[in-house]
Amino acid sequence: MRTSIAKKSNGSSNEPKTEAKKHETATENAVLSLEKRIQKVEELSIVIDKWRKSNDAKKNLTGFKLGADGLSSTVIIRDVAGQ
């Protein structure tokens, strides 16, 4: 089958050109999506760093042993924030 498109006197057709717009939108979405992915990776790396620090602190606390020699002793542990 053959379809004919009516052309105007200047050589352009009546058919709308939507393909170029779709391509530009897809490219913009891909760039935006890439920026969002990069942001999520950065946020994830911050969470991983916090997890590692807390995991190291946990290991240090489990390795800490307090010996009791029969005397009354009190141990107070505070962090930088005073908690």
Secondary structure, 3 states (H helix, E strand, C coil): CCCCCCECCCCCECCCCCHHHHHHHHHHHHHHHHHHHHHHHHHHHHHHHHHHHHHHHHHHHHHCCCCCCCCCCCCCCCCCCCC
